[in-house]
């Protein structure tokens, strides 16, 4: 998995590119949280839930169904998020599903149960370039962690920044801001 430091790259890129009128600050925070929440399944390992179990790491919480549930929860609280129900649902669900998709690009683990509960098969993308993050904080803070961080900068943050910039340009925000100043 990428570290919890890199999963927010997707919501930040989308939210900052679309701006606060489309993605208000509270919704952006909800998206960042939704991009991290799937990794709470590691707590189950301490409770005896096996990694390969449906409720284990990269299982049910990494599925599209879980992302939809988080999106529905965001839609229910759309007023507090200062967004329309549709915007809250779509943004939070996209941010949550991005977690599993990023994990499918990693070089380790057992894959992601993206289609759970329809299938508990663990999936990877054919191209796996993101160095898998160790699950131990001690290892993450060591030499291996530095390799993981560099990999995430290259394969998560750089593409997210470029995609966010492309989205920003595609929505024409830079032109409107420039015209307003002139």
ABEGO torsion letter per residue (X at the ends): XBBAAAAAAAAAAAAAAAEAAABBAAAAAAAAAAAAAAAAAAAAAAAGBBAABAABBGBAAABAAAAAAAAAAAAAAAAAAGBBAAAAAAAAAAAAAAAAAAAAABABEAEBBAAOAABABBBBBABBABBBBBABAAAAABAAAAAAAAAAAAAAAAAAAAAAAAAAAAAGAAAAAAAAAX
